[in-house]
Amino acid sequence: MFNTFLPYVIATSILVTQHYLSIRPKGFWGAILPSAYIITFISGGIYGLYSFSNIGTVLVIGMGGTSMLLGIWLSGRQKVANKYKKE
């Protein structure tokens, strides 16, 4: 039963960590996870760690994950900018 929820727990913790890193005063902390995701996804494809039969699936997962992490990063950066404007 725990194996069923483990991917959701990992994904949620990654998204929470991404949000936390994106609202730090220095913006490069929030760029770590999207960069690591891209590098891991590309290297996993090169070394054959994924068994996707359709290239469309690979593109959707790769682009979807990257856009989600970058969207959280941009949202956090906007919150920081608005916070500094108010001060």
Residue, then its C-alpha position, 0 to 999 in steps of 0.5 A: m500500500f505504501n508503494t502506491f502512495l510513494p510516488y505522490v509523496i515524492a512528487t509533492s515534496i519536490l513541488v513544496t521544495q521548489h516553492y520554498l526555494s523559489i521564494r528565497p531572496k536569491g533567485f538561483w536557488g529556485a533554478i536548481l530543481p528545474s535544471a536538475y530535472i532537465i539534466t536527469f530527464i535527458s541523461g535518463g533517456i540517453y542511458g535508457l532508464y525509461s521504457f517509453s514506447n512513444i516519443g510523444t509521451v516522452l515529450v509531454i512528460g519532459m515538457g510538462g515537468t519542466s514547465m510546472l517547475l519553471g511556473i512555480w519558480l516564476s510565481g515565487r519570484q513574482k511574490v518576492a518582487n511584490k514583497y520588495k515593492k511594498e517595502 
